[in-house]
């Protein structure tokens, strides 16, 4: 099983938010792999640095999170022309922001190439989840209170 984490989900692994404990438990499952958009990694860092500037976290905390994230070995879906083309179609079909369309398109690319395992779009953004549902992706919102997929 692969959990494709959008930025809202990835933040839950590092900051205490609704659904953090559920996601941490789910990510401890044997054999589970994590994936993200290469653009999502950039978005994640931007959010952390904005939080640092707003004094919600320290520079040291951000540095530790970034270092830990690099060590996790998360599968990175490249931000290439096919992802961009799919993201453009997602923008035409759903009321998404451009970064969210890239997240969705990236998950769709992982899903298309990982047919031997189930790919779950893990996200806590309501609009983005609705788009994932409409596109037929397996999905899970750790903050929803619903049990994690597969167990």
Helices and strands as residue ranges (DSSP letters): E 2-5, H 7-12, H 20-27, E 33-37, H 38-53, H 59-71, E 75-77, H 81-93, H 98-113, E 119-122, H 126-134, E 138-140, G 142-144
